[in-house]
Amino acid sequence: MRARVVAIVWITALCSSACATSPQRTPARPAPSSTLAPSRPLPKEIRWFRTSAEYRALAVLVYRDAADHLPALTQGLAPQTWGVILDADETILDNSEYQRRRTLLDSGYTEATWSAWVRERAAVPIPGAVEFTKLVRSMRGRVAIVTNRADSLCAPTRENLQNIGVEADIVLCQPPGESDKNLRFQRIQSGAAAASIPALTIVEWLGDNIQDFPRLTQAARSDSTALAEFGRRYFVLPNPMYGSWERP
């Protein structure tokens, strides 16, 4: 009887020691329910933009071409007196993740969801964009970004740009009622955009929408002379996801 008691005590002590030294195990996290993230096929235009080698090659090609033209276009211009104007969305900032999310919800653009996305500051760079802006600054030029993101979203936009490595001399967002970028182009060129930025000679424009270029609209598709500056001073990136081309 005494031996049985001793055995029980010894087994109890051994168990207590093992329990004290064994690592605590966290219960396995359950797999996410398929009802929380419905699987919908992405439209081809979003899938092409996000995953194709062709899109990346085109973006790099556009920025490389723009870079190759800079030496000739800036010859004879004093440092800090010239610059380039770029659009932000789908020109520098890749927002295809926003497009993907809205597709998974079977929904489209809304101001509320777009504002939330911008405030995430999560857009990644378009291939070639960061390197191009660094080249401009290394050549003693100015980087000006003109975007139709609302003025109320300009602060997170600037932070997103800085986070990906784009140092812009000026970022002009859309004032209320001024969707036409030409007025902002003119302010940059005249020196009226900011006290710290002199009047600039703009040597190149880069964008993904025909309206990112001075005085151009979709009417340019039937006017070959309107496209004369493309490949010289105007450089356009492909964007099959959205744009002014959607409207008649």
C-alpha positions, 0 to 999 in steps of 0.5 A: 500500500505504501509503495502504491502511494509513493508511486502515485506521488512520483507520477504526480510530481513528474507530470507537474514538472513536465507541464511546467516546462512544456511550451504552451501551444496556441490553438490553430487559427481556423481557416477563413470562411469562404463566405468572407472572401468570395472568389470572383474572377478578375476582369481581364483588364485588371488581371493584365494590369496586375500580373502580365509581363507585357504591362511591366515591360510597357511601363518600363519602356515608357519611362526609359524613353522619357529618360532618354529624351531628357538630355536633349530637352534640357540642354541650355536650361539652368538648374532648377528652372525646368521640370516634368509634370506627372499624373499620380494614379496609374502613372506613379501610384499603382491602385490596382489593389483597390480595383481588385478589392472592389471587384471581389465585392462585386462593386465599383468605385465610390468616393467613400471607398476611394478615400479610405484606400488613399488614406491607407497610403498602400499604393505601390509604384508603377514600374520605372516611375521611382527611378525616373523621378530620381533621375530628374532630380539628379539632373537638377530638374523639378518633379511636379505632380498634378493629380485629380485626387481631391485636395482633402486627400493630398496629405496622404497622397504626399505621404504615399509618394514619399513612402515609395521613394518619390520626392516631389517638389510640388503636388497639386491635387484637385481644388473643388470644381477644377477637374481640368488640369490645364489651369494647374499646368499653367500655374506651375509654368507661370510660377503661381503654384507655390512661393517656393517654386519659380516659373518652370519650363516643363520639358515633359508630361507623363500620364495614363489619360489623354487629359493628363496632357495640355489641352488634349481630350479624347477628340485627339483620337481622330486628329493625328496632329494632336498626337505629334508630341507623343514620344517627344515630350508627351509619354503615356502609360497604358491603363485599360482599367478606367479613364476618360475613354469610358465616356462617349 
